[in-house]
């Protein structure tokens, strides 16, 4: 059990670092009071994708490692590795942009300007790149467990604060539910599709083969998804009665304001958790992306230079609005997942399985092509 929990920490930290802090304003801006149903749909899609990743750990991975995989399987796997590197570039930028947004939002609206966000984001990403190049990121990756612990504590605090507000509001004047925005079905599907990044992270179990065996990684992937799904759904359910405070605008750091509505004690811990979790997630994705780049290029790009390339790409993206980066990250990971579905299809001998994998590939291809930012 101890080994399983340790293996689960990495995907769980990645999932909670991927967008837990911004999901409430995004779903409120997309579907209003129906946010819980939208979150359930996103989690369901993610769990189906997770089943593909788990299938590939058990079936594709051994064939690729022992050289018995078909040429098409090996090509698709290599393409997915390269796609994942690109997705990591975008996610690193996203995490640091969210960090800057919450840090400045915690200091006050007068400090939260686009220029200030850009400068902080560039400085932090440049620092990660420099440390990775000259010293290596291994020491910084130790922040993962600390960040996960802090995030889980803040999640519990938010649950208590939001639940307390909900109970008091219910016994008082009743709940004021948020209004449903006047979006078409197409707009709703494409906006909600653009939130796939918030449940991304379970696939990291696939790349822990140097530390854990296949069965442990499969169980860690599944457990991380179950835990995160329960937490996300409960979080959205408790936050919905407060979401009317958000109005019709979508701001990426609105969770600070909502936390303040629940308790004056919550905003500061939320900002601290945001800084820790986003920095840790950015370091983890830089490290993971550099490793993937080195492997996918068969060592032609080493770890140090891959780190610089990833951070350089993330810096270029820094000048894009956070919600746009979030949708772009969702599209990038959807493309990676789509390729993983095709890997699974190429080795499966079961017709029902192949149909399932192809249907999931179609869903992910749709997100890759059409997902849009909220707001």
ChimeraX attribute file (.defattr): number of C-alpha atoms within 10 A of each C-alpha:
attribute: neighborCount
match mode: 1-to-1
recipient: residues
	/A:1	7
	/A:2	7
	/A:3	10
	/A:4	17
	/A:5	15
	/A:6	13
	/A:7	25
	/A:8	25
	/A:9	20
	/A:10	24
	/A:11	26
	/A:12	27
	/A:13	27
	/A:14	27
	/A:15	24
	/A:16	25
	/A:17	30
	/A:18	30
	/A:19	22
	/A:20	21
	/A:21	24
	/A:22	21
	/A:23	22
	/A:24	30
	/A:25	26
	/A:26	24
	/A:27	26
	/A:28	28
	/A:29	29
	/A:30	28
	/A:31	24
	/A:32	24
	/A:33	23
	/A:34	18
	/A:35	27
	/A:36	23
	/A:37	15
	/A:38	23
	/A:39	24
	/A:40	16
	/A:41	14
	/A:42	20
	/A:43	23
	/A:44	14
	/A:45	17
	/A:46	24
	/A:47	19
	/A:48	14
	/A:49	24
	/A:50	21
	/A:51	16
	/A:52	25
	/A:53	26
	/A:54	25
	/A:55	18
	/A:56	22
	/A:57	22
	/A:58	16
	/A:59	16
	/A:60	24
	/A:61	18
	/A:62	14
	/A:63	16
	/A:64	15
	/A:65	10
	/A:66	8
	/A:67	11
	/A:68	12
	/A:69	18
	/A:70	12
	/A:71	12
	/A:72	13
	/A:73	21
	/A:74	20
	/A:75	13
	/A:76	18
	/A:77	22
	/A:78	18
	/A:79	15
	/A:80	24
	/A:81	22
	/A:82	20
	/A:83	21
	/A:84	24
	/A:85	26
	/A:86	20
	/A:87	24
	/A:88	28
	/A:89	27
	/A:90	29
	/A:91	28
	/A:92	29
	/A:93	31
	/A:94	32
	/A:95	28
	/A:96	32
	/A:97	31
	/A:98	27
	/A:99	28
	/A:100	28
	/A:101	28
	/A:102	29
	/A:103	22
	/A:104	20
	/A:105	23
	/A:106	20
	/A:107	12
	/A:108	10
	/A:109	9
	/A:110	8
	/A:111	15
	/A:112	17
	/A:113	12
	/A:114	13
	/A:115	11
	/A:116	14
	/A:117	26
	/A:118	20
	/A:119	14
	/A:120	19
	/A:121	25
	/A:122	24
	/A:123	14
	/A:124	19
	/A:125	27
	/A:126	17
	/A:127	13
	/A:128	22
	/A:129	25
	/A:130	17
	/A:131	18
	/A:132	25
	/A:133	16
	/A:134	9
	/A:135	11
	/A:136	17
	/A:137	21
	/A:138	13
	/A:139	10
	/A:140	16
	/A:141	19
	/A:142	13
	/A:143	18
	/A:144	21
	/A:145	16
	/A:146	15
	/A:147	23
	/A:148	23
	/A:149	17
	/A:150	18
	/A:151	25
	/A:152	16
	/A:153	15
	/A:154	19
	/A:155	20
	/A:156	13
	/A:157	18
	/A:158	24
	/A:159	20
	/A:160	15
	/A:161	21
	/A:162	24
	/A:163	18
	/A:164	15
	/A:165	19
	/A:166	22
	/A:167	13
	/A:168	13
	/A:169	15
	/A:170	13
	/A:171	9
	/A:172	9
	/A:173	8
	/A:174	12
	/A:175	17
	/A:176	16
	/A:177	15
	/A:178	22
	/A:179	16
	/A:180	15
	/A:181	15
	/A:182	12
	/A:183	13
	/A:184	9
	/A:185	10
	/A:186	10
	/A:187	17
	/A:188	21
	/A:189	19
	/A:190	21
	/A:191	25
	/A:192	26
	/A:193	27
	/A:194	29
	/A:195	31
	/A:196	27
	/A:197	28
	/A:198	25
	/A:199	26
	/A:200	28
	/A:201	25
	/A:202	29
	/A:203	22
	/A:204	22
	/A:205	27
	/A:206	20
	/A:207	14
	/A:208	16
	/A:209	13
	/A:210	6
	/A:211	10
	/A:212	18
	/A:213	12
	/A:214	19
	/A:215	13
	/A:216	21
	/A:217	27
	/A:218	26
	/A:219	17
	/A:220	28
	/A:221	29
	/A:222	20
	/A:223	20
	/A:224	24
	/A:225	25
	/A:226	14
	/A:227	12
	/A:228	20
	/A:229	21
	/A:230	12
	/A:231	18
	/A:232	22
	/A:233	18
	/A:234	13
	/A:235	21
	/A:236	24
	/A:237	21
	/A:238	22
	/A:239	25
	/A:240	25
	/A:241	21
	/A:242	22
	/A:243	25
	/A:244	18
	/A:245	15
	/A:246	18
	/A:247	14
	/A:248	17
	/A:249	13
	/A:250	19
	/A:251	18
	/A:252	24
	/A:253	23
	/A:254	23
	/A:255	25
	/A:256	19
	/A:257	17
	/A:258	22
	/A:259	22
	/A:260	16
	/A:261	17
	/A:262	21
	/A:263	17
	/A:264	11
	/A:265	13
	/A:266	19
	/A:267	22
	/A:268	17
	/A:269	20
	/A:270	26
	/A:271	25
	/A:272	18
	/A:273	25
	/A:274	28
	/A:275	21
	/A:276	21
	/A:277	31
	/A:278	29
	/A:279	27
	/A:280	26
	/A:281	29
	/A:282	29
	/A:283	26
	/A:284	25
	/A:285	27
	/A:286	31
	/A:287	25
	/A:288	19
	/A:289	27
	/A:290	27
	/A:291	21
	/A:292	23
	/A:293	27
	/A:294	21
	/A:295	17
	/A:296	18
	/A:297	13
	/A:298	10
	/A:299	11
	/A:300	12
	/A:301	17
	/A:302	15
	/A:303	23
	/A:304	21
	/A:305	17
	/A:306	24
	/A:307	29
	/A:308	21
	/A:309	19
	/A:310	26
	/A:311	29
	/A:312	18
	/A:313	17
	/A:314	26
	/A:315	24
	/A:316	13
	/A:317	20
	/A:318	24
	/A:319	18
	/A:320	15
	/A:321	16
	/A:322	23
	/A:323	23
	/A:324	16
	/A:325	23
	/A:326	29
	/A:327	27
	/A:328	24
	/A:329	30
	/A:330	30
	/A:331	27
	/A:332	27
	/A:333	27
	/A:334	31
	/A:335	23
	/A:336	26
	/A:337	27
	/A:338	27
	/A:339	23
	/A:340	27
	/A:341	28
	/A:342	23
	/A:343	25
	/A:344	26
	/A:345	23
	/A:346	19
	/A:347	17
	/A:348	17
	/A:349	10
	/A:350	9
	/A:351	10
	/A:352	10
	/A:353	14
	/A:354	18
	/A:355	12
	/A:356	15
	/A:357	25
	/A:358	17
	/A:359	14
	/A:360	22
	/A:361	23
	/A:362	14
	/A:363	15
	/A:364	28
	/A:365	19
	/A:366	18
	/A:367	28
	/A:368	25
	/A:369	13
	/A:370	17
	/A:371	26
	/A:372	25
	/A:373	21
	/A:374	25
	/A:375	15
